[in-house]
Amino acid sequence: MSYTNLLLDIKDKTALVTINRPDKLNALNHQTLTELKNVFQELRNNDDVYSVILTGSGEKAFVAGADISELNKLNMLEGKKFAEFGQSVFNTIENFEKPVIASVNGFALGGGCELALACHFRIASENAKFGQPEVNLGIIPGYGGTQRLARLVGSGRAMEMILTGDMIDANEALRIGLVNKVFPAAELQAKVFEIAQKINSKGQQAIRLAIEAVNATDKMNLQDGLDFEAVLFAMCCGTEDFKEGTSAFLEKRKPAFKNK
């Protein structure tokens, strides 16, 4: 499948998806969102892809936000459809059964911050900036920012970011738990690829079930979550990867997962 606003490169079982609108600071328009949905469907069906890295082209921006030229034309009915479509794309990413890592190489503002939040975790360069500045446009985050940001960093910090519209830098994002690690810009992509390769070396059935279990925390109370975890744990115990992983540990060797 060919894409106009995305670049796709697959290497060593990791797919690098790059949003490629550098002249617009990789702003998300309808076509880009549609292509994101399509590329994740393509990667879901590719058994040779174990993990996904999502980033933006150029040196300035991961994604600087939604395309304001499209926003400006919305009425109330169109606004609801606009938000629901973006949410559906980001839900696809959040619930993707293979790990999705946001490699945040610059501005991640508005829809760009929300896109990073939809990924399973976030690694940033030292020059990255995060923010939900929608109130400056007279709107609120519409692609899940009010929900995912509060769940990730707490309602107080989320309220401050959303109500002031202020940006935070990479170190502050690391301090509050918005990102997992920060690296110099020149090292970012290599470091994120190393992390993806480490994940790729694990039993992939366990990786998929772990994603499902962690994602369930926002949908279940503790006891229901524990019951669900026990079911998924039991499923792992019936796999060849489980037999290989435990045998390798006892035999003091590296496991040779078949990942089928």
ZIPETA-V888746 format. One record per pair of residues at least 6 apart in sequence whose ideal C-beta (glycine too) atoms are under 8 Angstrom apart, sorted by the first residue. I is the first residue (numbers start at 1). J is the second residue. D is the distance in Angstrom with one decimal. If there is no record, write none. Layout:
BEGIN
<<I J D> <I J D>>
END
This chain:
BEGIN
<<1 38 6.4> <1 39 7.5> <1 42 5.5> <3 35 4.9> <3 38 7.6> <3 39 6.5> <4 31 6.6> <4 35 6.9> <5 19 6.6> <5 20 5.8> <5 21 5.5> <5 29 7.7> <5 31 5.9> <5 32 4.3> <5 35 5.5> <6 17 6.1> <6 18 6.6> <6 19 6.2> <6 20 6.0> <6 32 7.2> <6 35 5.0> <6 36 7.0> <6 39 5.8> <7 16 7.7> <7 17 7.5> <7 18 4.1> <7 20 4.9> <7 57 6.9> <8 15 6.5> <8 16 7.3> <8 17 5.8> <8 18 7.8> <8 39 6.1> <8 42 7.9> <9 15 7.4> <9 16 4.6> <9 18 7.7> <10 16 7.5> <10 46 7.6> <10 48 7.1> <10 49 6.2> <12 197 6.4> <12 200 7.2> <13 48 6.1> <13 49 6.2> <13 50 4.3> <13 51 7.0> <13 200 5.0> <14 49 7.3> <14 50 6.9> <14 51 5.0> <14 52 7.2> <14 53 6.2> <14 193 6.5> <14 196 4.5> <14 197 6.8> <14 200 6.5> <15 43 5.3> <15 46 7.6> <15 49 4.8> <15 51 7.4> <15 52 4.8> <15 53 7.2> <16 52 8.0> <16 53 5.0> <16 55 7.1> <16 193 8.0> <17 36 7.7> <17 39 5.8> <17 43 7.8> <17 52 6.1> <17 53 7.0> <17 54 5.1> <17 55 7.5> <18 55 5.4> <18 56 6.7> <18 57 5.2> <19 26 4.4> <19 28 7.7> <19 32 6.4> <19 36 7.8> <19 54 7.7> <19 55 7.4> <19 56 4.9> <19 57 6.6> <19 62 7.8> <19 63 5.8> <20 26 7.3> <20 57 4.5> <21 27 6.3> <21 29 7.8> <21 32 6.7> <21 57 7.4> <22 56 8.0> <22 57 4.8> <22 58 3.8> <22 60 7.7> <22 61 7.7> <24 64 7.7> <24 67 6.9> <25 56 8.0> <25 58 7.7> <25 60 6.0> <25 61 4.0> <25 63 7.6> <25 64 3.5> <25 65 7.9> <25 106 8.0> <25 107 6.4> <26 56 4.1> <26 57 6.3> <26 58 7.3> <26 61 5.0> <26 62 6.8> <26 63 4.7> <26 64 6.3> <26 112 7.3> <27 63 6.8> <27 64 5.5> <27 65 5.7> <27 66 6.4> <27 67 4.6> <27 68 7.6> <27 111 7.7> <27 112 8.0> <28 63 5.9> <28 65 7.2> <28 66 5.1> <28 67 6.3> <28 86 7.4> <28 111 4.7> <28 112 7.2> <28 115 7.1> <29 66 7.6> <29 67 3.9> <29 69 8.0> <29 70 5.6> <30 67 8.0> <30 70 6.4> <30 85 7.5> <33 85 6.5> <33 86 6.0> <33 89 4.9> <34 89 8.0> <36 89 5.4> <36 93 7.5> <37 88 7.5> <37 89 4.8> <37 92 5.9> <40 52 7.7> <40 92 5.4> <40 93 6.3> <40 96 6.0> <41 92 7.9> <43 49 5.1> <43 52 6.0> <43 96 7.9> <43 98 7.0> <44 96 7.0> <44 97 7.2> <44 98 7.5> <49 98 6.5> <50 98 6.2> <50 99 7.8> <50 199 7.2> <50 200 4.4> <50 204 5.7> <50 207 7.7> <50 259 7.4> <51 98 5.8> <51 99 4.6> <51 100 7.6> <51 101 7.0> <51 196 4.4> <51 199 5.3> <51 200 5.6> <52 96 7.2> <52 98 6.0> <52 99 7.0> <52 100 4.6> <52 101 7.1> <53 100 8.0> <53 101 5.2> <53 103 5.3> <53 189 7.9> <53 192 5.5> <53 193 6.9> <53 196 5.9> <54 93 7.6> <54 100 6.1> <54 101 7.0> <54 102 5.4> <54 103 6.8> <54 115 7.4> <54 119 5.9> <55 62 6.5> <55 102 7.5> <55 103 4.1> <55 104 7.5> <55 105 5.6> <55 189 7.2> <55 192 7.9> <56 62 4.2> <56 63 5.5> <56 105 6.0> <56 106 6.6> <56 112 7.6> <58 106 7.4> <59 105 7.1> <59 106 6.6> <59 185 7.2> <60 106 4.7> <60 107 6.5> <61 105 7.7> <61 106 4.3> <61 107 4.3> <61 108 7.8> <61 112 7.2> <62 102 7.2> <62 103 7.7> <62 104 4.5> <62 105 5.6> <62 106 5.4> <62 107 6.4> <62 108 4.4> <62 112 5.4> <62 115 7.8> <62 116 6.6> <62 128 6.9> <63 107 7.6> <63 108 6.2> <63 109 7.6> <63 111 6.4> <63 112 3.0> <63 115 5.5> <63 116 7.9> <64 106 8.0> <64 107 4.6> <64 109 5.4> <64 110 7.6> <64 112 5.8> <65 109 4.8> <65 110 3.4> <65 111 5.2> <65 112 5.6> <65 133 7.6> <66 86 7.7> <66 110 5.8> <66 111 4.2> <66 143 7.7> <68 137 7.3> <70 82 7.7> <71 82 7.6> <71 137 7.0> <71 139 7.5> <74 82 5.7> <79 139 8.0> <79 142 7.5> <82 142 6.8> <83 142 3.6> <83 143 6.8> <86 111 6.7> <86 114 7.6> <86 142 6.5> <86 143 3.9> <86 144 7.9> <87 142 7.6> <87 143 5.8> <87 144 5.6> <90 114 6.4> <90 115 6.5> <90 117 7.9> <90 118 3.8> <90 143 5.5> <90 144 5.3> <91 118 7.5> <91 144 7.8> <93 100 5.6> <93 115 7.5> <93 118 4.5> <93 119 6.2> <94 118 4.7> <94 119 7.7> <94 120 7.7> <94 148 7.9> <94 215 6.8> <95 215 6.4> <96 120 7.9> <96 211 7.8> <97 208 4.6> <97 211 6.3> <97 212 7.2> <98 204 8.0> <98 207 7.6> <98 208 7.1> <98 211 7.9> <99 120 5.3> <99 196 7.3> <99 199 5.3> <99 207 6.4> <99 211 6.7> <100 118 7.9> <100 119 4.6> <100 120 5.2> <101 119 6.2> <101 120 6.7> <101 121 6.1> <101 122 7.5> <101 123 6.3> <101 192 5.8> <101 195 6.6> <101 196 6.2> <102 108 7.8> <102 115 7.2> <102 116 4.2> <102 119 3.9> <102 121 7.3> <102 122 4.3> <102 123 7.0> <103 123 5.7> <103 188 6.0> <103 189 6.2> <103 192 4.4> <104 116 5.6> <104 122 5.8> <104 123 6.9> <104 124 4.3> <104 125 6.8> <104 128 4.6> <104 130 7.6> <104 170 7.8> <104 179 6.9> <105 124 8.0> <105 125 5.1> <105 127 7.8> <105 128 6.8> <105 185 6.8> <105 188 5.8> <105 189 7.7> <106 125 7.1> <106 127 6.2> <106 128 6.1> <106 129 7.2> <107 128 7.6> <107 129 5.1> <108 115 7.5> <108 116 5.0> <108 128 6.4> <108 129 6.9> <108 130 5.1> <108 131 7.7> <109 129 7.1> <109 130 7.3> <109 131 4.8> <109 132 7.6> <109 133 5.9> <109 167 7.0> <110 131 7.4> <110 132 6.4> <110 133 6.1> <110 134 5.8> <110 141 7.0> <110 145 7.7> <111 143 5.2> <113 130 5.2> <113 131 6.2> <113 132 5.7> <113 145 6.4> <113 149 7.5> <114 132 7.6> <114 141 6.0> <114 143 4.1> <114 144 5.3> <114 145 4.4> <114 148 7.0> <115 143 7.4> <116 122 5.1> <116 130 7.5> <117 144 6.6> <117 145 6.8> <117 148 4.0> <117 149 6.1> <117 152 6.5> <118 143 8.0> <118 144 6.5> <118 148 6.7> <120 211 6.5> <121 179 8.0> <121 180 5.0> <122 173 7.9> <122 178 6.8> <122 179 4.4> <122 180 6.2> <123 179 6.5> <123 180 6.0> <123 181 5.0> <123 182 7.7> <123 183 7.0> <123 188 7.0> <123 191 6.8> <123 192 5.0> <123 195 6.9> <124 130 8.0> <124 170 4.4> <124 173 6.2> <124 174 7.3> <124 179 4.5> <124 181 7.4> <124 182 5.1> <124 183 7.6> <124 188 7.6> <125 170 6.7> <125 182 7.2> <125 183 6.2> <125 184 6.9> <125 185 4.1> <125 188 4.4> <126 170 5.5> <126 171 7.8> <126 182 5.9> <126 183 7.1> <126 184 5.6> <126 185 6.1> <127 170 7.2> <127 185 5.4> <128 169 7.4> <128 170 4.3> <128 173 7.1> <128 179 7.6> <128 182 7.6> <129 167 4.7> <129 168 7.2> <129 169 6.0> <129 170 7.5> <130 161 7.9> <130 167 6.6> <130 168 5.3> <130 169 8.0> <130 170 7.9> <130 173 5.1> <130 178 6.1> <130 179 7.9> <131 161 6.5> <131 165 6.8> <131 166 6.4> <131 167 3.8> <131 168 6.7> <132 141 5.0> <132 145 5.0> <132 149 6.7> <132 161 5.3> <132 162 4.8> <132 165 7.0> <133 165 4.0> <133 166 7.8> <133 167 7.3> <134 140 5.4> <134 141 5.2> <134 142 7.5> <134 145 7.6> <134 162 7.5> <134 165 7.2> <135 162 6.9> <135 163 6.6> <135 164 7.9> <135 165 4.9> <136 165 4.8> <140 146 6.4> <140 162 7.1> <141 149 7.6> <141 162 6.5> <145 162 6.9> <146 158 7.3> <146 162 6.5> <149 158 4.3> <149 161 6.7> <149 162 7.1> <149 178 7.8> <150 158 3.9> <150 159 7.8> <151 218 5.9> <152 158 7.9> <152 177 6.4> <152 178 6.3> <153 176 4.8> <153 177 5.5> <153 178 5.6> <154 176 7.9> <157 176 5.4> <160 166 7.6> <161 168 6.9> <168 176 7.7> <168 178 7.6> <170 179 6.7> <170 182 4.7> <171 182 6.5> <173 179 4.6> <173 182 7.8> <174 180 7.8> <174 181 7.3> <174 182 5.1> <181 191 7.4> <183 191 4.8> <199 207 6.4> <201 257 7.9> <202 257 7.2> <203 239 7.3> <203 241 3.5> <203 242 7.3> <203 244 7.6> <203 245 5.7> <203 255 7.3> <203 257 4.7> <203 259 6.8> <204 241 7.4> <204 257 7.0> <204 259 4.3> <205 236 6.8> <205 239 5.0> <205 241 5.3> <205 259 7.3> <206 236 5.4> <206 239 7.7> <206 241 6.2> <206 242 7.7> <206 245 7.9> <209 232 4.5> <209 235 6.2> <209 236 6.1> <212 232 6.4> <213 225 7.8> <213 228 6.6> <213 229 5.2> <213 232 5.2> <216 225 5.7> <216 228 5.4> <216 229 8.0> <217 225 5.9> <220 228 6.3> <236 242 5.3> <240 258 5.7> <240 260 7.6> <241 255 7.8> <241 257 5.1> <241 258 7.0> <241 259 6.9> <244 255 5.1> <244 256 6.3> <244 257 5.9> <244 258 7.2> <245 255 4.8> <245 257 7.1> <247 255 7.9> <248 254 6.3> <248 255 3.8> <248 256 7.4> <249 255 7.7>>
END
